[in-house]
Amino acid sequence: MLAAGPARPEQASPETLREAERSAHEAHRAAAAAAEAARAAAAAEEALARQRAEAGRRAVAADAAADEAEARAREAAQVRDNALVDLRRRADALAPLLPLMRRLGQWPSETLLAVPVDPETALRGALVLRSLTRHLSAEATALREAQAVAAEASRQAEDEAARLAGARAEVRAAAAAVEEALLAAQAQRGRAEQEEMEAAARAAATAARASDLREMLDRLEQARAKAEAEARARAERERQAAEQAARQRAEREAEALAARQRAARDAEARAALEREREVLREREQARREQAARTPPPSAPRPSAPQPSAGRAQPVAGRITRDFGEGGAGGPSRGLTYAAPAGARVVSPCGGSIAFAGPFRSYGQLLIVDCGGGYHFVLAGMDRLDARLGARVVAGEAVGQLGAAEDSGRANLYVELRRKGQPVDPKSWYRGRG
């Protein structure tokens, strides 16, 4: 291994240069190996990107399932609450009649005979009592049915709550998978870049050392060759002086001969040029006649640019403002989704990240170049998981929504542009398959 620092002239030798060049070659091989490792890391990162895309799809599906389970749980709780209200209403209506019902159940005849009235009044009382008995029996039956409905509604609410807890656990698992994939990709990318930079720095330092040694040897060789060159130059000047006279005589003779040859060539060239012009005129005449007989071909219709393959819904949620729908700022140029708080946002297409960062009042904004003149704009995220210039595949997680608004939902704005003009993003989703 060569010592550090520039070599002195007395230390420079062909063996030292060969050793330095050998070290530089080894450093270049190490740099090439590091570059190959970086390429392997890039391939591994591409595989991780596919895994992140799958994890992103799972996160979107889990968000949708959790949202549906929460809605079902709210409906079940509402049914349970309505049943309990009906049960309390019926119980309150029967409460004043319970003592009378208990007395009639134990002493029906004695209750009627306890009041001294004439037979006609007693008969009417018996008829009223019979009607009242039927009414009380129906109310008791309705009360039991209301109790059964309330019990069933409570059971369904508990079942929906259990399913909601499972859906939320799936959301947490999907989010953890996305985070793990992102951290693994970032760590692997950082290691590969660090190793490549270190190998390149070592190769550059070794190459500089070899270059210094080569330059020093070149200067020594130039000093030794300078004296020999001066001697050869003197001999060359004498030889050139002797040849100059002979060359001048030969040049004069050659000029005279060349003048005669030029005159002959000029005559031949003029004749050949006239023949070539005649051939060109004949060809042009034939081309015009052929063009007059042949109809002009129709111009090919330009094909519309096609976007890159791969499409995916950007988030699990419902559209609250459609493309072209009016509002305070005029017709909407995209779609507005209402999604659960913290929902994962995925790339609707495969392509490269053209912009990533905060933008005015839109929060974190991402622009994906899908190819073919198509660009997707995703705005309103709280966190970005993709960097500028990165390649993504359709369905890969690129960000996450933040806290919910008063409605309990977070908003994501999605805009699709073709050659700079906004188009309806739903046409992109309908093109799947």
Order of alpha helices (4+ residues) and beta strands (2+ residues): alpha-alpha-alpha-alpha-beta-beta-beta-beta-beta-beta-beta-beta-beta-beta-beta-alpha
